[in-house]
């Protein structure tokens, strides 16, 4: 509730297709990127492994204990959807929101 990322749906809508396999939720994607950044995990495979073992992170992501997280390759493919400028702009905004809400410092 503290971190309202609903703006991501509109911001990323043009980068997602309408057909084919269901894509990763943009809120979940950016939350995973945030966890990777804050935990200093640069491997998508290790990030998913790490997140699947942490109840606090699962709660933050909105996943139940028995729900599967996205495949690590899905993170890589999703990251490639966004132009670098857009990804950095959105990620920096989210990190700033976390600082403003007192979730992280610095």
Biopython code that builds the backbone (N, CA, C, O; Angstrom):
import numpy as np
from Bio.PDB.StructureBuilder import StructureBuilder

atoms = [
    (1, "UNK", "N", (0.815, -1.200, 0.000)),
    (1, "UNK", "CA", (0.000, 0.000, 0.000)),
    (1, "UNK", "C", (0.857, 1.262, 0.000)),
    (1, "UNK", "O", (0.465, 2.288, -0.555)),
    (2, "UNK", "N", (2.023, 1.179, 0.622)),
    (2, "UNK", "CA", (2.894, 2.343, 0.742)),
    (2, "UNK", "C", (3.446, 2.772, -0.607)),
    (2, "UNK", "O", (3.622, 3.963, -0.861)),
    (3, "UNK", "N", (3.717, 1.811, -1.463)),
    (3, "UNK", "CA", (4.338, 2.083, -2.754)),
    (3, "UNK", "C", (3.320, 1.819, -3.863)),
    (3, "UNK", "O", (3.151, 0.678, -4.292)),
    (4, "UNK", "N", (2.650, 2.859, -4.322)),
    (4, "UNK", "CA", (1.626, 2.717, -5.356)),
    (4, "UNK", "C", (2.280, 2.806, -6.734)),
    (4, "UNK", "O", (2.676, 3.881, -7.185)),
    (5, "UNK", "N", (2.381, 1.666, -7.381)),
    (5, "UNK", "CA", (3.030, 1.609, -8.697)),
    (5, "UNK", "C", (2.026, 1.420, -9.830)),
    (5, "UNK", "O", (2.397, 0.984, -10.920)),
    (6, "UNK", "N", (0.775, 1.741, -9.585)),
    (6, "UNK", "CA", (-0.251, 1.535, -10.610)),
    (6, "UNK", "C", (-0.002, 2.376, -11.869)),
    (6, "UNK", "O", (-0.509, 2.047, -12.941)),
    (7, "UNK", "N", (0.765, 3.445, -11.747)),
    (7, "UNK", "CA", (1.083, 4.280, -12.917)),
    (7, "UNK", "C", (1.857, 3.489, -13.974)),
    (7, "UNK", "O", (1.890, 3.874, -15.143)),
    (8, "UNK", "N", (2.480, 2.379, -13.559)),
    (8, "UNK", "CA", (3.279, 1.578, -14.495)),
    (8, "UNK", "C", (2.436, 0.960, -15.606)),
    (8, "UNK", "O", (2.933, 0.767, -16.715)),
    (9, "UNK", "N", (1.183, 0.649, -15.333)),
    (9, "UNK", "CA", (0.334, 0.026, -16.351)),
    (9, "UNK", "C", (0.178, 0.942, -17.556)),
    (9, "UNK", "O", (0.297, 0.500, -18.699)),
    (10, "UNK", "N", (-0.086, 2.203, -17.300)),
    (10, "UNK", "CA", (-0.241, 3.152, -18.401)),
    (10, "UNK", "C", (1.109, 3.460, -19.050)),
    (10, "UNK", "O", (1.208, 3.557, -20.273)),
    (11, "UNK", "N", (2.135, 3.612, -18.233)),
    (11, "UNK", "CA", (3.469, 3.987, -18.721)),
    (11, "UNK", "C", (4.070, 2.906, -19.626)),
    (11, "UNK", "O", (4.790, 3.225, -20.572)),
    (12, "UNK", "N", (3.778, 1.630, -19.343)),
    (12, "UNK", "CA", (4.406, 0.526, -20.090)),
    (12, "UNK", "C", (3.465, -0.140, -21.088)),
    (12, "UNK", "O", (3.874, -1.062, -21.792)),
    (13, "UNK", "N", (2.234, 0.301, -21.161)),
    (13, "UNK", "CA", (1.216, -0.333, -22.000)),
    (13, "UNK", "C", (1.659, -0.514, -23.451)),
    (13, "UNK", "O", (1.400, -1.560, -24.046)),
    (14, "UNK", "N", (2.309, 0.469, -24.016)),
    (14, "UNK", "CA", (2.684, 0.401, -25.433)),
    (14, "UNK", "C", (3.794, -0.616, -25.711)),
    (14, "UNK", "O", (4.040, -0.940, -26.873)),
    (15, "UNK", "N", (4.464, -1.123, -24.690)),
    (15, "UNK", "CA", (5.553, -2.070, -24.877)),
    (15, "UNK", "C", (5.105, -3.525, -24.752)),
    (15, "UNK", "O", (5.887, -4.443, -25.000)),
    (16, "UNK", "N", (3.864, -3.730, -24.374)),
    (16, "UNK", "CA", (3.318, -5.072, -24.214)),
    (16, "UNK", "C", (2.382, -5.384, -25.364)),
    (16, "UNK", "O", (1.641, -4.516, -25.825)),
    (17, "UNK", "N", (2.417, -6.635, -25.830)),
    (17, "UNK", "CA", (1.532, -7.073, -26.904)),
    (17, "UNK", "C", (0.182, -7.511, -26.374)),
    (17, "UNK", "O", (-0.028, -7.614, -25.165)),
    (18, "UNK", "N", (-0.739, -7.770, -27.311)),
    (18, "UNK", "CA", (-2.097, -8.178, -26.944)),
    (18, "UNK", "C", (-2.336, -9.670, -27.134)),
    (18, "UNK", "O", (-3.344, -10.203, -26.669)),
    (19, "UNK", "N", (-1.428, -10.337, -27.807)),
    (19, "UNK", "CA", (-1.645, -11.756, -28.078)),
    (19, "UNK", "C", (-0.421, -12.558, -27.620)),
    (19, "UNK", "O", (0.600, -11.997, -27.224)),
    (20, "UNK", "N", (-0.554, -13.849, -27.684)),
    (20, "UNK", "CA", (0.548, -14.709, -27.271)),
    (20, "UNK", "C", (0.496, -15.002, -25.781)),
    (20, "UNK", "O", (-0.530, -14.814, -25.128)),
    (21, "UNK", "N", (1.619, -15.466, -25.261)),
    (21, "UNK", "CA", (1.696, -15.837, -23.858)),
    (21, "UNK", "C", (1.588, -14.604, -22.960)),
    (21, "UNK", "O", (2.080, -13.530, -23.308)),
    (22, "UNK", "N", (0.945, -14.766, -21.809)),
    (22, "UNK", "CA", (0.754, -13.653, -20.890)),
    (22, "UNK", "C", (2.112, -13.154, -20.391)),
    (22, "UNK", "O", (2.976, -13.948, -20.020)),
    (23, "UNK", "N", (2.285, -11.845, -20.388)),
    (23, "UNK", "CA", (3.542, -11.230, -19.968)),
    (23, "UNK", "C", (3.572, -11.040, -18.456)),
    (23, "UNK", "O", (2.543, -11.119, -17.786)),
    (24, "UNK", "N", (4.760, -10.791, -17.934)),
    (24, "UNK", "CA", (4.924, -10.498, -16.517)),
    (24, "UNK", "C", (4.296, -9.139, -16.225)),
    (24, "UNK", "O", (4.431, -8.200, -17.009)),
    (25, "UNK", "N", (3.628, -9.050, -15.118)),
    (25, "UNK", "CA", (3.014, -7.799, -14.673)),
    (25, "UNK", "C", (4.121, -6.750, -14.517)),
    (25, "UNK", "O", (5.139, -7.028, -13.882)),
    (26, "UNK", "N", (3.940, -5.545, -15.087)),
    (26, "UNK", "CA", (4.999, -4.543, -14.994)),
    (26, "UNK", "C", (5.323, -4.142, -13.552)),
    (26, "UNK", "O", (6.465, -3.795, -13.253)),
    (27, "UNK", "N", (4.339, -4.186, -12.663)),
    (27, "UNK", "CA", (4.598, -3.861, -11.258)),
    (27, "UNK", "C", (5.505, -4.918, -10.646)),
    (27, "UNK", "O", (6.455, -4.589, -9.936)),
    (28, "UNK", "N", (5.218, -6.178, -10.917)),
    (28, "UNK", "CA", (6.060, -7.268, -10.411)),
    (28, "UNK", "C", (7.463, -7.168, -11.017)),
    (28, "UNK", "O", (8.457, -7.355, -10.315)),
    (29, "UNK", "N", (7.545, -6.878, -12.304)),
    (29, "UNK", "CA", (8.846, -6.757, -12.966)),
    (29, "UNK", "C", (9.706, -5.674, -12.305)),
    (29, "UNK", "O", (10.867, -5.915, -11.975)),
    (30, "UNK", "N", (9.139, -4.496, -12.116)),
    (30, "UNK", "CA", (9.925, -3.407, -11.528)),
    (30, "UNK", "C", (10.220, -3.646, -10.049)),
    (30, "UNK", "O", (11.264, -3.219, -9.555)),
    (31, "UNK", "N", (9.330, -4.312, -9.348)),
    (31, "UNK", "CA", (9.619, -4.661, -7.956)),
    (31, "UNK", "C", (10.784, -5.648, -7.893)),
    (31, "UNK", "O", (11.650, -5.535, -7.025)),
    (32, "UNK", "N", (10.805, -6.608, -8.806)),
    (32, "UNK", "CA", (11.935, -7.551, -8.856)),
    (32, "UNK", "C", (13.237, -6.819, -9.176)),
    (32, "UNK", "O", (14.274, -7.108, -8.580)),
    (33, "UNK", "N", (13.188, -5.885, -10.101)),
    (33, "UNK", "CA", (14.376, -5.086, -10.429)),
    (33, "UNK", "C", (14.837, -4.289, -9.213)),
    (33, "UNK", "O", (16.037, -4.170, -8.962)),
    (34, "UNK", "N", (13.892, -3.749, -8.466)),
    (34, "UNK", "CA", (14.213, -2.988, -7.263)),
    (34, "UNK", "C", (14.886, -3.874, -6.226)),
    (34, "UNK", "O", (15.884, -3.477, -5.624)),
    (35, "UNK", "N", (14.351, -5.065, -6.013)),
    (35, "UNK", "CA", (14.961, -6.008, -5.069)),
    (35, "UNK", "C", (16.375, -6.355, -5.521)),
    (35, "UNK", "O", (17.296, -6.380, -4.704)),
    (36, "UNK", "N", (16.558, -6.623, -6.804)),
    (36, "UNK", "CA", (17.885, -6.925, -7.319)),
    (36, "UNK", "C", (18.867, -5.794, -7.079)),
    (36, "UNK", "O", (20.021, -6.025, -6.715)),
    (37, "UNK", "N", (18.406, -4.580, -7.284)),
    (37, "UNK", "CA", (19.259, -3.407, -7.070)),
    (37, "UNK", "C", (19.625, -3.261, -5.594)),
    (37, "UNK", "O", (20.793, -3.077, -5.252)),
    (38, "UNK", "N", (18.623, -3.342, -4.730)),
    (38, "UNK", "CA", (18.864, -3.136, -3.296)),
    (38, "UNK", "C", (19.644, -4.272, -2.650)),
    (38, "UNK", "O", (20.372, -4.056, -1.681)),
    (39, "UNK", "N", (19.495, -5.475, -3.181)),
    (39, "UNK", "CA", (20.199, -6.638, -2.631)),
    (39, "UNK", "C", (21.511, -6.914, -3.381)),
    (39, "UNK", "O", (22.222, -7.871, -3.072)),
    (40, "UNK", "N", (21.818, -6.067, -4.364)),
    (40, "UNK", "CA", (23.039, -6.196, -5.163)),
    (40, "UNK", "C", (23.140, -7.560, -5.854)),
    (40, "UNK", "O", (24.169, -8.234, -5.794)),
    (41, "UNK", "N", (22.048, -7.942, -6.507)),
    (41, "UNK", "CA", (21.992, -9.208, -7.251)),
    (41, "UNK", "C", (21.870, -8.861, -8.724)),
    (41, "UNK", "O", (20.870, -8.275, -9.139)),
    (42, "UNK", "N", (22.870, -9.213, -9.522)),
    (42, "UNK", "CA", (22.862, -8.837, -10.933)),
    (42, "UNK", "C", (22.423, -9.974, -11.853)),
    (42, "UNK", "O", (22.165, -9.745, -13.035)),
    (43, "UNK", "N", (22.335, -11.179, -11.336)),
    (43, "UNK", "CA", (21.905, -12.329, -12.126)),
    (43, "UNK", "C", (20.407, -12.531, -11.943)),
    (43, "UNK", "O", (19.915, -12.627, -10.819)),
    (44, "UNK", "N", (19.688, -12.593, -13.064)),
    (44, "UNK", "CA", (18.246, -12.824, -12.986)),
    (44, "UNK", "C", (17.937, -14.175, -12.361)),
    (44, "UNK", "O", (16.978, -14.306, -11.601)),
    (45, "UNK", "N", (18.739, -15.169, -12.676)),
    (45, "UNK", "CA", (18.547, -16.506, -12.117)),
    (45, "UNK", "C", (18.700, -16.470, -10.589)),
    (45, "UNK", "O", (17.883, -17.041, -9.866)),
    (46, "UNK", "N", (19.745, -15.800, -10.109)),
    (46, "UNK", "CA", (19.973, -15.705, -8.666)),
    (46, "UNK", "C", (18.912, -14.834, -7.993)),
    (46, "UNK", "O", (18.532, -15.089, -6.850)),
    (47, "UNK", "N", (18.441, -13.817, -8.693)),
    (47, "UNK", "CA", (17.404, -12.952, -8.146)),
    (47, "UNK", "C", (16.121, -13.743, -7.883)),
    (47, "UNK", "O", (15.533, -13.636, -6.807)),
    (48, "UNK", "N", (15.695, -14.525, -8.851)),
    (48, "UNK", "CA", (14.480, -15.330, -8.688)),
    (48, "UNK", "C", (14.676, -16.361, -7.571)),
    (48, "UNK", "O", (13.776, -16.585, -6.761)),
    (49, "UNK", "N", (15.835, -16.974, -7.535)),
    (49, "UNK", "CA", (16.139, -17.946, -6.480)),
    (49, "UNK", "C", (16.085, -17.271, -5.101)),
    (49, "UNK", "O", (15.494, -17.805, -4.163)),
    (50, "UNK", "N", (16.701, -16.108, -4.996)),
    (50, "UNK", "CA", (16.730, -15.352, -3.743)),
    (50, "UNK", "C", (15.320, -14.962, -3.302)),
    (50, "UNK", "O", (14.951, -15.158, -2.144)),
    (51, "UNK", "N", (14.542, -14.414, -4.219)),
    (51, "UNK", "CA", (13.200, -13.945, -3.896)),
    (51, "UNK", "C", (12.276, -15.087, -3.500)),
    (51, "UNK", "O", (11.397, -14.911, -2.657)),
    (52, "UNK", "N", (12.465, -16.245, -4.096)),
    (52, "UNK", "CA", (11.592, -17.380, -3.787)),
    (52, "UNK", "C", (11.824, -17.922, -2.380)),
    (52, "UNK", "O", (10.985, -18.656, -1.856)),
    (53, "UNK", "N", (12.953, -17.570, -1.762)),
    (53, "UNK", "CA", (13.287, -18.049, -0.419)),
    (53, "UNK", "C", (12.962, -17.026, 0.674)),
    (53, "UNK", "O", (13.114, -17.326, 1.858)),
    (54, "UNK", "N", (12.526, -15.846, 0.301)),
    (54, "UNK", "CA", (12.300, -14.772, 1.275)),
    (54, "UNK", "C", (10.824, -14.419, 1.352)),
    (54, "UNK", "O", (10.247, -13.910, 0.391)),
    (55, "UNK", "N", (10.218, -14.692, 2.500)),
    (55, "UNK", "CA", (8.795, -14.416, 2.684)),
    (55, "UNK", "C", (8.487, -12.924, 2.597)),
    (55, "UNK", "O", (7.439, -12.536, 2.082)),
    (56, "UNK", "N", (9.393, -12.086, 3.098)),
    (56, "UNK", "CA", (9.156, -10.647, 3.044)),
    (56, "UNK", "C", (9.123, -10.139, 1.603)),
    (56, "UNK", "O", (8.322, -9.271, 1.256)),
    (57, "UNK", "N", (9.994, -10.689, 0.783)),
    (57, "UNK", "CA", (10.025, -10.273, -0.623)),
    (57, "UNK", "C", (8.807, -10.815, -1.363)),
    (57, "UNK", "O", (8.218, -10.108, -2.180)),
    (58, "UNK", "N", (8.422, -12.063, -1.085)),
    (58, "UNK", "CA", (7.216, -12.621, -1.705)),
    (58, "UNK", "C", (6.005, -11.755, -1.371)),
    (58, "UNK", "O", (5.167, -11.491, -2.233)),
    (59, "UNK", "N", (5.917, -11.317, -0.125)),
    (59, "UNK", "CA", (4.816, -10.440, 0.296)),
    (59, "UNK", "C", (4.869, -9.117, -0.464)),
    (59, "UNK", "O", (3.843, -8.631, -0.939)),
    (60, "UNK", "N", (6.063, -8.536, -0.578)),
    (60, "UNK", "CA", (6.256, -7.281, -1.308)),
    (60, "UNK", "C", (5.830, -7.426, -2.770)),
    (60, "UNK", "O", (5.242, -6.512, -3.349)),
    (61, "UNK", "N", (6.131, -8.581, -3.356)),
    (61, "UNK", "CA", (5.790, -8.828, -4.756)),
    (61, "UNK", "C", (4.312, -9.163, -4.954)),
    (61, "UNK", "O", (3.798, -9.095, -6.070)),
    (62, "UNK", "N", (3.633, -9.525, -3.857)),
    (62, "UNK", "CA", (2.235, -9.908, -3.956)),
    (62, "UNK", "C", (2.031, -11.370, -4.293)),
    (62, "UNK", "O", (0.990, -11.743, -4.835)),
    (63, "UNK", "N", (3.014, -12.205, -3.978)),
    (63, "UNK", "CA", (2.936, -13.632, -4.261)),
    (63, "UNK", "C", (2.690, -14.414, -2.976)),
    (63, "UNK", "O", (3.201, -14.058, -1.915)),
    (64, "UNK", "N", (1.901, -15.484, -3.081)),
    (64, "UNK", "CA", (1.711, -16.399, -1.966)),
    (64, "UNK", "C", (2.901, -17.340, -1.895)),
    (64, "UNK", "O", (3.664, -17.469, -2.853)),
    (65, "UNK", "N", (3.049, -17.989, -0.764)),
    (65, "UNK", "CA", (4.202, -18.860, -0.528)),
    (65, "UNK", "C", (4.271, -20.017, -1.530)),
    (65, "UNK", "O", (5.355, -20.514, -1.834)),
    (66, "UNK", "N", (3.119, -20.439, -2.038)),
    (66, "UNK", "CA", (3.102, -21.580, -2.962)),
    (66, "UNK", "C", (3.018, -21.160, -4.432)),
    (66, "UNK", "O", (2.918, -22.016, -5.311)),
    (67, "UNK", "N", (3.057, -19.874, -4.703)),
    (67, "UNK", "CA", (3.005, -19.379, -6.087)),
    (67, "UNK", "C", (4.400, -19.349, -6.693)),
    (67, "UNK", "O", (5.376, -18.998, -6.029)),
    (68, "UNK", "N", (4.477, -19.723, -7.961)),
    (68, "UNK", "CA", (5.737, -19.687, -8.692)),
    (68, "UNK", "C", (6.046, -18.261, -9.146)),
    (68, "UNK", "O", (5.178, -17.564, -9.671)),
    (69, "UNK", "N", (7.276, -17.844, -8.939)),
    (69, "UNK", "CA", (7.722, -16.563, -9.494)),
    (69, "UNK", "C", (7.975, -16.743, -10.988)),
    (69, "UNK", "O", (8.103, -17.873, -11.459)),
    (70, "UNK", "N", (8.048, -15.653, -11.732)),
    (70, "UNK", "CA", (8.341, -15.776, -13.169)),
    (70, "UNK", "C", (9.710, -16.427, -13.391)),
    (70, "UNK", "O", (10.580, -16.376, -12.522)),
    (71, "UNK", "N", (9.883, -17.028, -14.543)),
    (71, "UNK", "CA", (11.175, -17.598, -14.909)),
    (71, "UNK", "C", (12.198, -16.474, -15.046)),
    (71, "UNK", "O", (11.849, -15.355, -15.421)),
    (72, "UNK", "N", (13.442, -16.770, -14.748)),
    (72, "UNK", "CA", (14.505, -15.765, -14.865)),
    (72, "UNK", "C", (14.618, -15.239, -16.284)),
    (72, "UNK", "O", (14.924, -14.064, -16.489)),
    (73, "UNK", "N", (14.372, -16.099, -17.266)),
    (73, "UNK", "CA", (14.479, -15.659, -18.659)),
    (73, "UNK", "C", (13.367, -14.661, -19.014)),
    (73, "UNK", "O", (13.535, -13.834, -19.911)),
    (74, "UNK", "N", (12.251, -14.741, -18.320)),
    (74, "UNK", "CA", (11.168, -13.791, -18.538)),
    (74, "UNK", "C", (11.606, -12.388, -18.120)),
    (74, "UNK", "O", (11.245, -11.403, -18.763)),
    (75, "UNK", "N", (12.381, -12.305, -17.047)),
    (75, "UNK", "CA", (12.905, -10.993, -16.633)),
    (75, "UNK", "C", (13.808, -10.408, -17.708)),
    (75, "UNK", "O", (13.700, -9.230, -18.048)),
    (76, "UNK", "N", (14.693, -11.231, -18.236)),
    (76, "UNK", "CA", (15.620, -10.756, -19.273)),
    (76, "UNK", "C", (14.866, -10.279, -20.508)),
    (76, "UNK", "O", (15.160, -9.217, -21.055)),
    (77, "UNK", "N", (13.894, -11.073, -20.938)),
    (77, "UNK", "CA", (13.124, -10.693, -22.139)),
    (77, "UNK", "C", (12.303, -9.432, -21.888)),
    (77, "UNK", "O", (12.190, -8.577, -22.766)),
    (78, "UNK", "N", (11.736, -9.316, -20.701)),
    (78, "UNK", "CA", (10.929, -8.132, -20.387)),
    (78, "UNK", "C", (11.798, -6.887, -20.338)),
    (78, "UNK", "O", (11.389, -5.827, -20.811)),
    (79, "UNK", "N", (12.982, -7.002, -19.776)),
    (79, "UNK", "CA", (13.903, -5.864, -19.704)),
    (79, "UNK", "C", (14.250, -5.367, -21.106)),
    (79, "UNK", "O", (14.456, -4.170, -21.306)),
    (80, "UNK", "N", (14.314, -6.273, -22.066)),
    (80, "UNK", "CA", (14.652, -5.906, -23.436)),
    (80, "UNK", "C", (13.507, -5.192, -24.155)),
    (80, "UNK", "O", (13.721, -4.555, -25.186)),
    (81, "UNK", "N", (12.291, -5.299, -23.611)),
    (81, "UNK", "CA", (11.138, -4.616, -24.225)),
    (81, "UNK", "C", (11.268, -3.100, -24.158)),
    (81, "UNK", "O", (10.866, -2.381, -25.073)),
    (82, "UNK", "N", (11.836, -2.635, -23.059)),
    (82, "UNK", "CA", (11.868, -1.203, -22.794)),
    (82, "UNK", "C", (13.144, -0.564, -23.321)),
    (82, "UNK", "O", (14.233, -1.104, -23.130)),
    (83, "UNK", "N", (13.018, 0.586, -23.986)),
    (83, "UNK", "CA", (14.225, 1.336, -24.333)),
    (83, "UNK", "C", (14.968, 1.700, -23.042)),
    (83, "UNK", "O", (14.342, 1.935, -22.008)),
    (84, "UNK", "N", (16.283, 1.744, -23.104)),
    (84, "UNK", "CA", (17.103, 2.000, -21.912)),
    (84, "UNK", "C", (16.683, 3.284, -21.200)),
    (84, "UNK", "O", (16.624, 3.324, -19.971)),
    (85, "UNK", "N", (16.396, 4.320, -21.962)),
    (85, "UNK", "CA", (16.015, 5.608, -21.371)),
    (85, "UNK", "C", (14.736, 5.467, -20.543)),
    (85, "UNK", "O", (14.651, 5.996, -19.434)),
    (86, "UNK", "N", (13.751, 4.761, -21.077)),
    (86, "UNK", "CA", (12.477, 4.574, -20.376)),
    (86, "UNK", "C", (12.688, 3.731, -19.122)),
    (86, "UNK", "O", (12.178, 4.064, -18.053)),
    (87, "UNK", "N", (13.441, 2.637, -19.254)),
    (87, "UNK", "CA", (13.690, 1.771, -18.104)),
    (87, "UNK", "C", (14.354, 2.552, -16.975)),
    (87, "UNK", "O", (13.910, 2.482, -15.829)),
    (88, "UNK", "N", (15.407, 3.290, -17.289)),
    (88, "UNK", "CA", (16.126, 4.061, -16.274)),
    (88, "UNK", "C", (15.248, 5.154, -15.664)),
    (88, "UNK", "O", (15.282, 5.376, -14.454)),
    (89, "UNK", "N", (14.470, 5.826, -16.491)),
    (89, "UNK", "CA", (13.588, 6.888, -16.007)),
    (89, "UNK", "C", (12.563, 6.327, -15.007)),
    (89, "UNK", "O", (12.364, 6.889, -13.930)),
    (90, "UNK", "N", (11.929, 5.229, -15.374)),
    (90, "UNK", "CA", (10.916, 4.616, -14.513)),
    (90, "UNK", "C", (11.554, 4.067, -13.244)),
    (90, "UNK", "O", (11.035, 4.271, -12.146)),
    (91, "UNK", "N", (12.683, 3.368, -13.393)),
    (91, "UNK", "CA", (13.330, 2.775, -12.231)),
    (91, "UNK", "C", (13.799, 3.855, -11.254)),
    (91, "UNK", "O", (13.628, 3.709, -10.044)),
    (92, "UNK", "N", (14.376, 4.917, -11.761)),
    (92, "UNK", "CA", (14.829, 6.021, -10.910)),
    (92, "UNK", "C", (13.654, 6.662, -10.185)),
    (92, "UNK", "O", (13.765, 7.031, -9.016)),
    (93, "UNK", "N", (12.542, 6.792, -10.872)),
    (93, "UNK", "CA", (11.326, 7.350, -10.250)),
    (93, "UNK", "C", (10.857, 6.444, -9.106)),
    (93, "UNK", "O", (10.521, 6.933, -8.028)),
    (94, "UNK", "N", (10.835, 5.136, -9.334)),
    (94, "UNK", "CA", (10.401, 4.182, -8.303)),
    (94, "UNK", "C", (11.355, 4.217, -7.115)),
    (94, "UNK", "O", (10.912, 4.208, -5.967)),
    (95, "UNK", "N", (12.641, 4.256, -7.373)),
    (95, "UNK", "CA", (13.621, 4.330, -6.290)),
    (95, "UNK", "C", (13.430, 5.619, -5.496)),
    (95, "UNK", "O", (13.530, 5.610, -4.269)),
    (96, "UNK", "N", (13.162, 6.705, -6.170)),
    (96, "UNK", "CA", (12.881, 7.974, -5.497)),
    (96, "UNK", "C", (11.628, 7.900, -4.631)),
    (96, "UNK", "O", (11.582, 8.474, -3.543)),
    (97, "UNK", "N", (10.618, 7.192, -5.119)),
    (97, "UNK", "CA", (9.394, 6.993, -4.337)),
    (97, "UNK", "C", (9.714, 6.236, -3.041)),
    (97, "UNK", "O", (9.201, 6.562, -1.970)),
    (98, "UNK", "N", (10.568, 5.225, -3.164)),
    (98, "UNK", "CA", (10.968, 4.434, -1.980)),
    (98, "UNK", "C", (11.704, 5.302, -0.952)),
    (98, "UNK", "O", (11.487, 5.176, 0.253)),
    (99, "UNK", "N", (12.564, 6.169, -1.444)),
    (99, "UNK", "CA", (13.302, 7.073, -0.544)),
    (99, "UNK", "C", (12.324, 8.047, 0.126)),
    (99, "UNK", "O", (12.398, 8.278, 1.333)),
    (100, "UNK", "N", (11.408, 8.615, -0.668)),
    (100, "UNK", "CA", (10.433, 9.563, -0.137)),
    (100, "UNK", "C", (9.530, 8.942, 0.928)),
    (100, "UNK", "O", (9.125, 9.617, 1.874)),
    (101, "UNK", "N", (9.220, 7.664, 0.772)),
    (101, "UNK", "CA", (8.349, 6.964, 1.722)),
    (101, "UNK", "C", (9.131, 6.395, 2.912)),
    (101, "UNK", "O", (8.538, 5.814, 3.821)),
    (102, "UNK", "N", (10.460, 6.560, 2.908)),
    (102, "UNK", "CA", (11.271, 6.066, 4.011)),
    (102, "UNK", "C", (11.535, 4.577, 3.969)),
    (102, "UNK", "O", (11.926, 3.980, 4.973)),
    (103, "UNK", "N", (11.323, 3.980, 2.818)),
    (103, "UNK", "CA", (11.553, 2.538, 2.676)),
    (103, "UNK", "C", (13.035, 2.217, 2.536)),
    (103, "UNK", "O", (13.490, 1.162, 2.976)),
    (104, "UNK", "N", (13.778, 3.117, 1.929)),
    (104, "UNK", "CA", (15.236, 2.988, 1.787)),
    (104, "UNK", "C", (15.827, 4.362, 2.055)),
    (104, "UNK", "O", (15.130, 5.375, 1.997)),
    (105, "UNK", "N", (17.105, 4.382, 2.347)),
    (105, "UNK", "CA", (17.766, 5.677, 2.567)),
    (105, "UNK", "C", (18.827, 5.879, 1.501)),
    (105, "UNK", "O", (19.332, 4.922, 0.913)),
    (106, "UNK", "N", (19.153, 7.127, 1.266)),
    (106, "UNK", "CA", (20.217, 7.425, 0.317)),
    (106, "UNK", "C", (19.708, 7.982, -0.975)),
    (106, "UNK", "O", (20.496, 8.280, -1.872)),
]
sb = StructureBuilder()
sb.init_structure("model")
sb.init_model(0)
sb.init_chain("A")
sb.init_seg("    ")
for serial, (resi, resn, name, xyz) in enumerate(atoms, 1):
    if name == "N":
        sb.init_residue(resn, " ", resi, " ")
    sb.init_atom(name, np.array(xyz, "f"), 0.0, 1.0, " ", f" {name:<3s}", serial, name[0])
structure = sb.get_structure()
